[in-house]
Amino acid sequence: MAVASLVLGICALAFPFIGLGPISIILGIIGIILGALGKKNVEKQGMATAGIVMSIIAVALGIIFWLACAACVSSVATIGSTL
């Protein structure tokens, strides 16, 4: 579970930068859940913690990029309607 959380966290961190914010949010949430389950194994607790941290950052970035994209589209639509 810890390895899967780490891999999902890494993948989810890359997606907002290529325009796939919603996928990043979904992968991040799954990574958080798997990281929480992976913390039960004492040997891989550090890897699970890293996966949780990266997944939380990925979810936050995904939301920020998604909101920024919506604001940009809204402003373009507003400018286009005033012309």
PyMOL Python script that loads the backbone (N, CA, C, O; Angstrom):
from pymol import cmd

cmd.read_pdbstr("""\
ATOM      1  N   MET A   1       0.817  -1.186   0.000  1.00  0.00           N
ATOM      2  CA  MET A   1       0.000   0.000   0.000  1.00  0.00           C
ATOM      3  C   MET A   1       0.873   1.266   0.000  1.00  0.00           C
ATOM      4  O   MET A   1       0.543   2.258  -0.650  1.00  0.00           O
ATOM      5  N   ALA A   2       1.980   1.214   0.734  1.00  0.00           N
ATOM      6  CA  ALA A   2       2.845   2.392   0.834  1.00  0.00           C
ATOM      7  C   ALA A   2       3.481   2.720  -0.510  1.00  0.00           C
ATOM      8  O   ALA A   2       3.584   3.886  -0.889  1.00  0.00           O
ATOM      9  N   VAL A   3       3.907   1.684  -1.227  1.00  0.00           N
ATOM     10  CA  VAL A   3       4.531   1.903  -2.533  1.00  0.00           C
ATOM     11  C   VAL A   3       3.512   2.464  -3.515  1.00  0.00           C
ATOM     12  O   VAL A   3       3.827   3.365  -4.293  1.00  0.00           O
ATOM     13  N   ALA A   4       2.306   1.941  -3.483  1.00  0.00           N
ATOM     14  CA  ALA A   4       1.253   2.437  -4.370  1.00  0.00           C
ATOM     15  C   ALA A   4       0.917   3.895  -4.053  1.00  0.00           C
ATOM     16  O   ALA A   4       0.676   4.689  -4.962  1.00  0.00           O
ATOM     17  N   SER A   5       0.902   4.243  -2.776  1.00  0.00           N
ATOM     18  CA  SER A   5       0.648   5.624  -2.385  1.00  0.00           C
ATOM     19  C   SER A   5       1.748   6.546  -2.900  1.00  0.00           C
ATOM     20  O   SER A   5       1.470   7.646  -3.380  1.00  0.00           O
ATOM     21  N   LEU A   6       2.987   6.099  -2.799  1.00  0.00           N
ATOM     22  CA  LEU A   6       4.107   6.900  -3.274  1.00  0.00           C
ATOM     23  C   LEU A   6       4.051   7.085  -4.787  1.00  0.00           C
ATOM     24  O   LEU A   6       4.268   8.190  -5.286  1.00  0.00           O
ATOM     25  N   VAL A   7       3.765   6.026  -5.508  1.00  0.00           N
ATOM     26  CA  VAL A   7       3.678   6.109  -6.973  1.00  0.00           C
ATOM     27  C   VAL A   7       2.516   7.009  -7.398  1.00  0.00           C
ATOM     28  O   VAL A   7       2.664   7.826  -8.306  1.00  0.00           O
ATOM     29  N   LEU A   8       1.378   6.863  -6.753  1.00  0.00           N
ATOM     30  CA  LEU A   8       0.235   7.714  -7.083  1.00  0.00           C
ATOM     31  C   LEU A   8       0.503   9.169  -6.738  1.00  0.00           C
ATOM     32  O   LEU A   8       0.067  10.066  -7.460  1.00  0.00           O
ATOM     33  N   GLY A   9       1.214   9.415  -5.642  1.00  0.00           N
ATOM     34  CA  GLY A   9       1.571  10.775  -5.280  1.00  0.00           C
ATOM     35  C   GLY A   9       2.481  11.419  -6.309  1.00  0.00           C
ATOM     36  O   GLY A   9       2.303  12.586  -6.658  1.00  0.00           O
ATOM     37  N   ILE A  10       3.455  10.662  -6.797  1.00  0.00           N
ATOM     38  CA  ILE A  10       4.372  11.179  -7.822  1.00  0.00           C
ATOM     39  C   ILE A  10       3.618  11.460  -9.115  1.00  0.00           C
ATOM     40  O   ILE A  10       3.795  12.516  -9.724  1.00  0.00           O
ATOM     41  N   CYS A  11       2.792  10.532  -9.529  1.00  0.00           N
ATOM     42  CA  CYS A  11       2.021  10.723 -10.765  1.00  0.00           C
ATOM     43  C   CYS A  11       1.048  11.893 -10.628  1.00  0.00           C
ATOM     44  O   CYS A  11       0.892  12.692 -11.551  1.00  0.00           O
ATOM     45  N   ALA A  12       0.403  11.984  -9.482  1.00  0.00           N
ATOM     46  CA  ALA A  12      -0.571  13.052  -9.270  1.00  0.00           C
ATOM     47  C   ALA A  12       0.095  14.419  -9.241  1.00  0.00           C
ATOM     48  O   ALA A  12      -0.532  15.416  -9.598  1.00  0.00           O
ATOM     49  N   LEU A  13       1.357  14.482  -8.822  1.00  0.00           N
ATOM     50  CA  LEU A  13       2.072  15.762  -8.827  1.00  0.00           C
ATOM     51  C   LEU A  13       2.378  16.243 -10.238  1.00  0.00           C
ATOM     52  O   LEU A  13       2.503  17.446 -10.467  1.00  0.00           O
ATOM     53  N   ALA A  14       2.500  15.331 -11.177  1.00  0.00           N
ATOM     54  CA  ALA A  14       2.838  15.721 -12.547  1.00  0.00           C
ATOM     55  C   ALA A  14       1.616  16.195 -13.337  1.00  0.00           C
ATOM     56  O   ALA A  14       1.748  17.048 -14.215  1.00  0.00           O
ATOM     57  N   PHE A  15       0.458  15.670 -13.047  1.00  0.00           N
ATOM     58  CA  PHE A  15      -0.718  15.945 -13.861  1.00  0.00           C
ATOM     59  C   PHE A  15      -1.201  17.395 -13.877  1.00  0.00           C
ATOM     60  O   PHE A  15      -1.636  17.851 -14.935  1.00  0.00           O
ATOM     61  N   PRO A  16      -1.153  18.148 -12.780  1.00  0.00           N
ATOM     62  CA  PRO A  16      -1.635  19.531 -12.881  1.00  0.00           C
ATOM     63  C   PRO A  16      -0.823  20.376 -13.856  1.00  0.00           C
ATOM     64  O   PRO A  16      -1.354  21.312 -14.453  1.00  0.00           O
ATOM     65  N   PHE A  17       0.437  20.060 -14.020  1.00  0.00           N
ATOM     66  CA  PHE A  17       1.302  20.861 -14.880  1.00  0.00           C
ATOM     67  C   PHE A  17       1.102  20.579 -16.367  1.00  0.00           C
ATOM     68  O   PHE A  17       1.581  21.334 -17.213  1.00  0.00           O
ATOM     69  N   ILE A  18       0.395  19.496 -16.687  1.00  0.00           N
ATOM     70  CA  ILE A  18       0.100  19.217 -18.094  1.00  0.00           C
ATOM     71  C   ILE A  18      -1.385  19.397 -18.394  1.00  0.00           C
ATOM     72  O   ILE A  18      -1.875  18.954 -19.433  1.00  0.00           O
ATOM     73  N   GLY A  19      -2.093  20.049 -17.478  1.00  0.00           N
ATOM     74  CA  GLY A  19      -3.485  20.403 -17.731  1.00  0.00           C
ATOM     75  C   GLY A  19      -4.501  19.365 -17.320  1.00  0.00           C
ATOM     76  O   GLY A  19      -5.646  19.417 -17.770  1.00  0.00           O
ATOM     77  N   LEU A  20      -4.120  18.427 -16.483  1.00  0.00           N
ATOM     78  CA  LEU A  20      -5.051  17.383 -16.061  1.00  0.00           C
ATOM     79  C   LEU A  20      -5.315  17.464 -14.558  1.00  0.00           C
ATOM     80  O   LEU A  20      -5.073  16.506 -13.824  1.00  0.00           O
ATOM     81  N   GLY A  21      -5.811  18.610 -14.112  1.00  0.00           N
ATOM     82  CA  GLY A  21      -6.074  18.841 -12.699  1.00  0.00           C
ATOM     83  C   GLY A  21      -7.069  17.876 -12.079  1.00  0.00           C
ATOM     84  O   GLY A  21      -6.816  17.373 -10.985  1.00  0.00           O
ATOM     85  N   PRO A  22      -8.198  17.595 -12.736  1.00  0.00           N
ATOM     86  CA  PRO A  22      -9.164  16.671 -12.130  1.00  0.00           C
ATOM     87  C   PRO A  22      -8.604  15.258 -11.920  1.00  0.00           C
ATOM     88  O   PRO A  22      -8.921  14.603 -10.928  1.00  0.00           O
ATOM     89  N   ILE A  23      -7.778  14.798 -12.849  1.00  0.00           N
ATOM     90  CA  ILE A  23      -7.167  13.476 -12.679  1.00  0.00           C
ATOM     91  C   ILE A  23      -6.199  13.511 -11.501  1.00  0.00           C
ATOM     92  O   ILE A  23      -6.095  12.540 -10.751  1.00  0.00           O
ATOM     93  N   SER A  24      -5.499  14.614 -11.338  1.00  0.00           N
ATOM     94  CA  SER A  24      -4.586  14.770 -10.214  1.00  0.00           C
ATOM     95  C   SER A  24      -5.329  14.706  -8.885  1.00  0.00           C
ATOM     96  O   SER A  24      -4.848  14.108  -7.923  1.00  0.00           O
ATOM     97  N   ILE A  25      -6.490  15.318  -8.843  1.00  0.00           N
ATOM     98  CA  ILE A  25      -7.281  15.302  -7.610  1.00  0.00           C
ATOM     99  C   ILE A  25      -7.723  13.876  -7.273  1.00  0.00           C
ATOM    100  O   ILE A  25      -7.640  13.450  -6.121  1.00  0.00           O
ATOM    101  N   ILE A  26      -8.185  13.157  -8.266  1.00  0.00           N
ATOM    102  CA  ILE A  26      -8.647  11.780  -8.052  1.00  0.00           C
ATOM    103  C   ILE A  26      -7.494  10.883  -7.604  1.00  0.00           C
ATOM    104  O   ILE A  26      -7.627  10.136  -6.635  1.00  0.00           O
ATOM    105  N   LEU A  27      -6.356  10.956  -8.313  1.00  0.00           N
ATOM    106  CA  LEU A  27      -5.206  10.137  -7.941  1.00  0.00           C
ATOM    107  C   LEU A  27      -4.678  10.522  -6.562  1.00  0.00           C
ATOM    108  O   LEU A  27      -4.247   9.661  -5.794  1.00  0.00           O
ATOM    109  N   GLY A  28      -4.715  11.815  -6.252  1.00  0.00           N
ATOM    110  CA  GLY A  28      -4.256  12.263  -4.949  1.00  0.00           C
ATOM    111  C   GLY A  28      -5.103  11.719  -3.813  1.00  0.00           C
ATOM    112  O   GLY A  28      -4.575  11.313  -2.778  1.00  0.00           O
ATOM    113  N   ILE A  29      -6.405  11.711  -4.001  1.00  0.00           N
ATOM    114  CA  ILE A  29      -7.300  11.191  -2.960  1.00  0.00           C
ATOM    115  C   ILE A  29      -7.064   9.693  -2.761  1.00  0.00           C
ATOM    116  O   ILE A  29      -7.034   9.210  -1.628  1.00  0.00           O
ATOM    117  N   ILE A  30      -6.899   8.967  -3.855  1.00  0.00           N
ATOM    118  CA  ILE A  30      -6.608   7.534  -3.748  1.00  0.00           C
ATOM    119  C   ILE A  30      -5.253   7.325  -3.062  1.00  0.00           C
ATOM    120  O   ILE A  30      -5.099   6.413  -2.250  1.00  0.00           O
ATOM    121  N   GLY A  31      -4.273   8.176  -3.392  1.00  0.00           N
ATOM    122  CA  GLY A  31      -2.957   8.076  -2.760  1.00  0.00           C
ATOM    123  C   GLY A  31      -3.017   8.337  -1.262  1.00  0.00           C
ATOM    124  O   GLY A  31      -2.323   7.676  -0.489  1.00  0.00           O
ATOM    125  N   ILE A  32      -3.843   9.298  -0.845  1.00  0.00           N
ATOM    126  CA  ILE A  32      -3.997   9.580   0.587  1.00  0.00           C
ATOM    127  C   ILE A  32      -4.587   8.372   1.311  1.00  0.00           C
ATOM    128  O   ILE A  32      -4.132   8.001   2.393  1.00  0.00           O
ATOM    129  N   ILE A  33      -5.597   7.769   0.706  1.00  0.00           N
ATOM    130  CA  ILE A  33      -6.241   6.605   1.326  1.00  0.00           C
ATOM    131  C   ILE A  33      -5.261   5.437   1.426  1.00  0.00           C
ATOM    132  O   ILE A  33      -5.160   4.795   2.471  1.00  0.00           O
ATOM    133  N   LEU A  34      -4.541   5.163   0.335  1.00  0.00           N
ATOM    134  CA  LEU A  34      -3.583   4.062   0.363  1.00  0.00           C
ATOM    135  C   LEU A  34      -2.430   4.344   1.321  1.00  0.00           C
ATOM    136  O   LEU A  34      -1.918   3.423   1.958  1.00  0.00           O
ATOM    137  N   GLY A  35      -2.017   5.602   1.430  1.00  0.00           N
ATOM    138  CA  GLY A  35      -0.961   5.951   2.371  1.00  0.00           C
ATOM    139  C   GLY A  35      -1.394   5.745   3.811  1.00  0.00           C
ATOM    140  O   GLY A  35      -0.612   5.280   4.639  1.00  0.00           O
ATOM    141  N   ALA A  36      -2.636   6.090   4.110  1.00  0.00           N
ATOM    142  CA  ALA A  36      -3.154   5.879   5.465  1.00  0.00           C
ATOM    143  C   ALA A  36      -3.209   4.385   5.792  1.00  0.00           C
ATOM    144  O   ALA A  36      -2.913   3.973   6.913  1.00  0.00           O
ATOM    145  N   LEU A  37      -3.588   3.588   4.804  1.00  0.00           N
ATOM    146  CA  LEU A  37      -3.603   2.140   5.021  1.00  0.00           C
ATOM    147  C   LEU A  37      -2.178   1.580   5.114  1.00  0.00           C
ATOM    148  O   LEU A  37      -1.930   0.626   5.850  1.00  0.00           O
ATOM    149  N   GLY A  38      -1.250   2.177   4.365  1.00  0.00           N
ATOM    150  CA  GLY A  38       0.128   1.704   4.354  1.00  0.00           C
ATOM    151  C   GLY A  38       0.900   2.059   5.608  1.00  0.00           C
ATOM    152  O   GLY A  38       1.939   1.453   5.872  1.00  0.00           O
ATOM    153  N   LYS A  39       0.427   3.024   6.393  1.00  0.00           N
ATOM    154  CA  LYS A  39       1.119   3.404   7.622  1.00  0.00           C
ATOM    155  C   LYS A  39       1.026   2.330   8.695  1.00  0.00           C
ATOM    156  O   LYS A  39       1.724   2.401   9.707  1.00  0.00           O
ATOM    157  N   LYS A  40       0.177   1.346   8.486  1.00  0.00           N
ATOM    158  CA  LYS A  40       0.051   0.253   9.451  1.00  0.00           C
ATOM    159  C   LYS A  40       1.287  -0.641   9.437  1.00  0.00           C
ATOM    160  O   LYS A  40       1.617  -1.256  10.451  1.00  0.00           O
ATOM    161  N   ASN A  41       1.966  -0.718   8.304  1.00  0.00           N
ATOM    162  CA  ASN A  41       3.191  -1.506   8.196  1.00  0.00           C
ATOM    163  C   ASN A  41       4.360  -0.663   8.697  1.00  0.00           C
ATOM    164  O   ASN A  41       4.687   0.363   8.102  1.00  0.00           O
ATOM    165  N   VAL A  42       4.980  -1.088   9.775  1.00  0.00           N
ATOM    166  CA  VAL A  42       6.035  -0.305  10.414  1.00  0.00           C
ATOM    167  C   VAL A  42       7.257  -0.153   9.512  1.00  0.00           C
ATOM    168  O   VAL A  42       7.915   0.886   9.539  1.00  0.00           O
ATOM    169  N   GLU A  43       7.563  -1.159   8.726  1.00  0.00           N
ATOM    170  CA  GLU A  43       8.746  -1.125   7.870  1.00  0.00           C
ATOM    171  C   GLU A  43       8.638  -0.083   6.756  1.00  0.00           C
ATOM    172  O   GLU A  43       9.649   0.484   6.341  1.00  0.00           O
ATOM    173  N   LYS A  44       7.445   0.169   6.279  1.00  0.00           N
ATOM    174  CA  LYS A  44       7.241   1.090   5.156  1.00  0.00           C
ATOM    175  C   LYS A  44       6.488   2.350   5.574  1.00  0.00           C
ATOM    176  O   LYS A  44       5.829   2.987   4.751  1.00  0.00           O
ATOM    177  N   GLN A  45       6.584   2.702   6.834  1.00  0.00           N
ATOM    178  CA  GLN A  45       5.842   3.852   7.338  1.00  0.00           C
ATOM    179  C   GLN A  45       6.351   5.162   6.739  1.00  0.00           C
ATOM    180  O   GLN A  45       5.558   6.063   6.467  1.00  0.00           O
ATOM    181  N   GLY A  46       7.654   5.277   6.532  1.00  0.00           N
ATOM    182  CA  GLY A  46       8.218   6.491   5.937  1.00  0.00           C
ATOM    183  C   GLY A  46       7.769   6.684   4.503  1.00  0.00           C
ATOM    184  O   GLY A  46       7.470   7.800   4.079  1.00  0.00           O
ATOM    185  N   MET A  47       7.724   5.584   3.754  1.00  0.00           N
ATOM    186  CA  MET A  47       7.272   5.652   2.366  1.00  0.00           C
ATOM    187  C   MET A  47       5.797   6.031   2.300  1.00  0.00           C
ATOM    188  O   MET A  47       5.381   6.780   1.416  1.00  0.00           O
ATOM    189  N   ALA A  48       5.019   5.518   3.227  1.00  0.00           N
ATOM    190  CA  ALA A  48       3.595   5.860   3.267  1.00  0.00           C
ATOM    191  C   ALA A  48       3.406   7.331   3.609  1.00  0.00           C
ATOM    192  O   ALA A  48       2.537   7.995   3.043  1.00  0.00           O
ATOM    193  N   THR A  49       4.208   7.839   4.523  1.00  0.00           N
ATOM    194  CA  THR A  49       4.120   9.258   4.885  1.00  0.00           C
ATOM    195  C   THR A  49       4.481  10.139   3.697  1.00  0.00           C
ATOM    196  O   THR A  49       3.818  11.145   3.443  1.00  0.00           O
ATOM    197  N   ALA A  50       5.528   9.767   2.969  1.00  0.00           N
ATOM    198  CA  ALA A  50       5.914  10.531   1.775  1.00  0.00           C
ATOM    199  C   ALA A  50       4.797  10.505   0.733  1.00  0.00           C
ATOM    200  O   ALA A  50       4.529  11.518   0.087  1.00  0.00           O
ATOM    201  N   GLY A  51       4.152   9.363   0.568  1.00  0.00           N
ATOM    202  CA  GLY A  51       3.036   9.258  -0.370  1.00  0.00           C
ATOM    203  C   GLY A  51       1.866  10.129   0.033  1.00  0.00           C
ATOM    204  O   GLY A  51       1.223  10.747  -0.815  1.00  0.00           O
ATOM    205  N   ILE A  52       1.584  10.181   1.338  1.00  0.00           N
ATOM    206  CA  ILE A  52       0.490  11.019   1.828  1.00  0.00           C
ATOM    207  C   ILE A  52       0.797  12.489   1.587  1.00  0.00           C
ATOM    208  O   ILE A  52      -0.061  13.241   1.124  1.00  0.00           O
ATOM    209  N   VAL A  53       2.028  12.899   1.903  1.00  0.00           N
ATOM    210  CA  VAL A  53       2.402  14.303   1.740  1.00  0.00           C
ATOM    211  C   VAL A  53       2.332  14.715   0.267  1.00  0.00           C
ATOM    212  O   VAL A  53       1.782  15.767  -0.060  1.00  0.00           O
ATOM    213  N   MET A  54       2.888  13.888  -0.615  1.00  0.00           N
ATOM    214  CA  MET A  54       2.847  14.223  -2.046  1.00  0.00           C
ATOM    215  C   MET A  54       1.425  14.219  -2.579  1.00  0.00           C
ATOM    216  O   MET A  54       1.086  15.031  -3.440  1.00  0.00           O
ATOM    217  N   SER A  55       0.601  13.328  -2.089  1.00  0.00           N
ATOM    218  CA  SER A  55      -0.793  13.289  -2.541  1.00  0.00           C
ATOM    219  C   SER A  55      -1.561  14.511  -2.084  1.00  0.00           C
ATOM    220  O   SER A  55      -2.378  15.046  -2.834  1.00  0.00           O
ATOM    221  N   ILE A  56      -1.311  14.959  -0.871  1.00  0.00           N
ATOM    222  CA  ILE A  56      -1.984  16.167  -0.377  1.00  0.00           C
ATOM    223  C   ILE A  56      -1.556  17.379  -1.198  1.00  0.00           C
ATOM    224  O   ILE A  56      -2.389  18.209  -1.562  1.00  0.00           O
ATOM    225  N   ILE A  57      -0.271  17.483  -1.487  1.00  0.00           N
ATOM    226  CA  ILE A  57       0.223  18.588  -2.316  1.00  0.00           C
ATOM    227  C   ILE A  57      -0.389  18.519  -3.711  1.00  0.00           C
ATOM    228  O   ILE A  57      -0.762  19.547  -4.276  1.00  0.00           O
ATOM    229  N   ALA A  58      -0.495  17.311  -4.268  1.00  0.00           N
ATOM    230  CA  ALA A  58      -1.066  17.150  -5.601  1.00  0.00           C
ATOM    231  C   ALA A  58      -2.536  17.543  -5.629  1.00  0.00           C
ATOM    232  O   ALA A  58      -2.984  18.171  -6.588  1.00  0.00           O
ATOM    233  N   VAL A  59      -3.288  17.189  -4.603  1.00  0.00           N
ATOM    234  CA  VAL A  59      -4.704  17.573  -4.544  1.00  0.00           C
ATOM    235  C   VAL A  59      -4.827  19.094  -4.467  1.00  0.00           C
ATOM    236  O   VAL A  59      -5.658  19.693  -5.149  1.00  0.00           O
ATOM    237  N   ALA A  60      -3.996  19.709  -3.635  1.00  0.00           N
ATOM    238  CA  ALA A  60      -4.042  21.170  -3.512  1.00  0.00           C
ATOM    239  C   ALA A  60      -3.676  21.846  -4.835  1.00  0.00           C
ATOM    240  O   ALA A  60      -4.346  22.789  -5.257  1.00  0.00           O
ATOM    241  N   LEU A  61      -2.616  21.367  -5.488  1.00  0.00           N
ATOM    242  CA  LEU A  61      -2.227  21.934  -6.784  1.00  0.00           C
ATOM    243  C   LEU A  61      -3.299  21.709  -7.842  1.00  0.00           C
ATOM    244  O   LEU A  61      -3.566  22.593  -8.656  1.00  0.00           O
ATOM    245  N   GLY A  62      -3.910  20.537  -7.833  1.00  0.00           N
ATOM    246  CA  GLY A  62      -4.970  20.252  -8.793  1.00  0.00           C
ATOM    247  C   GLY A  62      -6.147  21.195  -8.636  1.00  0.00           C
ATOM    248  O   GLY A  62      -6.707  21.673  -9.622  1.00  0.00           O
ATOM    249  N   ILE A  63      -6.523  21.465  -7.383  1.00  0.00           N
ATOM    250  CA  ILE A  63      -7.632  22.385  -7.131  1.00  0.00           C
ATOM    251  C   ILE A  63      -7.248  23.804  -7.547  1.00  0.00           C
ATOM    252  O   ILE A  63      -8.038  24.504  -8.180  1.00  0.00           O
ATOM    253  N   ILE A  64      -6.030  24.227  -7.190  1.00  0.00           N
ATOM    254  CA  ILE A  64      -5.582  25.578  -7.542  1.00  0.00           C
ATOM    255  C   ILE A  64      -5.536  25.763  -9.053  1.00  0.00           C
ATOM    256  O   ILE A  64      -6.016  26.774  -9.565  1.00  0.00           O
ATOM    257  N   PHE A  65      -4.967  24.804  -9.770  1.00  0.00           N
ATOM    258  CA  PHE A  65      -4.873  24.917 -11.225  1.00  0.00           C
ATOM    259  C   PHE A  65      -6.252  24.880 -11.867  1.00  0.00           C
ATOM    260  O   PHE A  65      -6.501  25.584 -12.846  1.00  0.00           O
ATOM    261  N   TRP A  66      -7.148  24.065 -11.322  1.00  0.00           N
ATOM    262  CA  TRP A  66      -8.498  23.962 -11.867  1.00  0.00           C
ATOM    263  C   TRP A  66      -9.243  25.286 -11.672  1.00  0.00           C
ATOM    264  O   TRP A  66      -9.921  25.755 -12.586  1.00  0.00           O
ATOM    265  N   LEU A  67      -9.121  25.888 -10.488  1.00  0.00           N
ATOM    266  CA  LEU A  67      -9.764  27.179 -10.233  1.00  0.00           C
ATOM    267  C   LEU A  67      -9.151  28.281 -11.086  1.00  0.00           C
ATOM    268  O   LEU A  67      -9.870  29.151 -11.577  1.00  0.00           O
ATOM    269  N   ALA A  68      -7.836  28.260 -11.270  1.00  0.00           N
ATOM    270  CA  ALA A  68      -7.184  29.259 -12.113  1.00  0.00           C
ATOM    271  C   ALA A  68      -7.644  29.132 -13.560  1.00  0.00           C
ATOM    272  O   ALA A  68      -7.840  30.137 -14.244  1.00  0.00           O
ATOM    273  N   CYS A  69      -7.811  27.928 -14.013  1.00  0.00           N
ATOM    274  CA  CYS A  69      -8.276  27.702 -15.380  1.00  0.00           C
ATOM    275  C   CYS A  69      -9.719  28.189 -15.536  1.00  0.00           C
ATOM    276  O   CYS A  69     -10.063  28.797 -16.550  1.00  0.00           O
ATOM    277  N   ALA A  70     -10.551  27.925 -14.547  1.00  0.00           N
ATOM    278  CA  ALA A  70     -11.939  28.388 -14.600  1.00  0.00           C
ATOM    279  C   ALA A  70     -12.004  29.913 -14.576  1.00  0.00           C
ATOM    280  O   ALA A  70     -12.823  30.507 -15.277  1.00  0.00           O
ATOM    281  N   ALA A  71     -11.152  30.549 -13.779  1.00  0.00           N
ATOM    282  CA  ALA A  71     -11.131  32.013 -13.721  1.00  0.00           C
ATOM    283  C   ALA A  71     -10.669  32.595 -15.049  1.00  0.00           C
ATOM    284  O   ALA A  71     -11.185  33.621 -15.491  1.00  0.00           O
ATOM    285  N   CYS A  72      -9.700  31.947 -15.686  1.00  0.00           N
ATOM    286  CA  CYS A  72      -9.205  32.421 -16.982  1.00  0.00           C
ATOM    287  C   CYS A  72     -10.293  32.312 -18.054  1.00  0.00           C
ATOM    288  O   CYS A  72     -10.498  33.245 -18.831  1.00  0.00           O
ATOM    289  N   VAL A  73     -10.972  31.201 -18.091  1.00  0.00           N
ATOM    290  CA  VAL A  73     -12.041  31.012 -19.069  1.00  0.00           C
ATOM    291  C   VAL A  73     -13.179  32.007 -18.806  1.00  0.00           C
ATOM    292  O   VAL A  73     -13.765  32.547 -19.743  1.00  0.00           O
ATOM    293  N   SER A  74     -13.480  32.239 -17.547  1.00  0.00           N
ATOM    294  CA  SER A  74     -14.532  33.193 -17.199  1.00  0.00           C
ATOM    295  C   SER A  74     -14.171  34.610 -17.625  1.00  0.00           C
ATOM    296  O   SER A  74     -15.019  35.350 -18.123  1.00  0.00           O
ATOM    297  N   SER A  75     -12.925  34.980 -17.429  1.00  0.00           N
ATOM    298  CA  SER A  75     -12.521  36.333 -17.815  1.00  0.00           C
ATOM    299  C   SER A  75     -12.493  36.510 -19.327  1.00  0.00           C
ATOM    300  O   SER A  75     -12.813  37.585 -19.833  1.00  0.00           O
ATOM    301  N   VAL A  76     -12.114  35.468 -20.044  1.00  0.00           N
ATOM    302  CA  VAL A  76     -12.129  35.546 -21.511  1.00  0.00           C
ATOM    303  C   VAL A  76     -13.565  35.649 -22.011  1.00  0.00           C
ATOM    304  O   VAL A  76     -13.850  36.396 -22.947  1.00  0.00           O
ATOM    305  N   ALA A  77     -14.466  34.900 -21.385  1.00  0.00           N
ATOM    306  CA  ALA A  77     -15.868  34.967 -21.791  1.00  0.00           C
ATOM    307  C   ALA A  77     -16.471  36.328 -21.478  1.00  0.00           C
ATOM    308  O   ALA A  77     -17.302  36.825 -22.239  1.00  0.00           O
ATOM    309  N   THR A  78     -16.067  36.936 -20.373  1.00  0.00           N
ATOM    310  CA  THR A  78     -16.563  38.258 -19.998  1.00  0.00           C
ATOM    311  C   THR A  78     -16.041  39.312 -20.978  1.00  0.00           C
ATOM    312  O   THR A  78     -16.793  40.186 -21.409  1.00  0.00           O
ATOM    313  N   ILE A  79     -14.782  39.231 -21.323  1.00  0.00           N
ATOM    314  CA  ILE A  79     -14.195  40.185 -22.279  1.00  0.00           C
ATOM    315  C   ILE A  79     -14.847  40.023 -23.640  1.00  0.00           C
ATOM    316  O   ILE A  79     -15.124  41.012 -24.319  1.00  0.00           O
ATOM    317  N   GLY A  80     -15.092  38.787 -24.042  1.00  0.00           N
ATOM    318  CA  GLY A  80     -15.705  38.546 -25.339  1.00  0.00           C
ATOM    319  C   GLY A  80     -17.134  39.058 -25.414  1.00  0.00           C
ATOM    320  O   GLY A  80     -17.576  39.468 -26.487  1.00  0.00           O
ATOM    321  N   SER A  81     -17.855  39.047 -24.327  1.00  0.00           N
ATOM    322  CA  SER A  81     -19.254  39.501 -24.354  1.00  0.00           C
ATOM    323  C   SER A  81     -19.345  41.033 -24.345  1.00  0.00           C
ATOM    324  O   SER A  81     -20.362  41.586 -24.764  1.00  0.00           O
ATOM    325  N   THR A  82     -18.311  41.719 -23.881  1.00  0.00           N
ATOM    326  CA  THR A  82     -18.349  43.181 -23.846  1.00  0.00           C
ATOM    327  C   THR A  82     -17.937  43.797 -25.177  1.00  0.00           C
ATOM    328  O   THR A  82     -18.188  44.978 -25.416  1.00  0.00           O
ATOM    329  N   LEU A  83     -17.313  43.017 -26.039  1.00  0.00           N
ATOM    330  CA  LEU A  83     -16.872  43.570 -27.322  1.00  0.00           C
ATOM    331  C   LEU A  83     -17.951  43.620 -28.303  1.00  0.00           C
ATOM    332  O   LEU A  83     -17.738  44.061 -29.433  1.00  0.00           O
TER     333      LEU A  83
END
""", "prot")
cmd.dss("prot")
cmd.show_as("cartoon", "prot")
cmd.util.cbc("prot")
cmd.orient("prot")
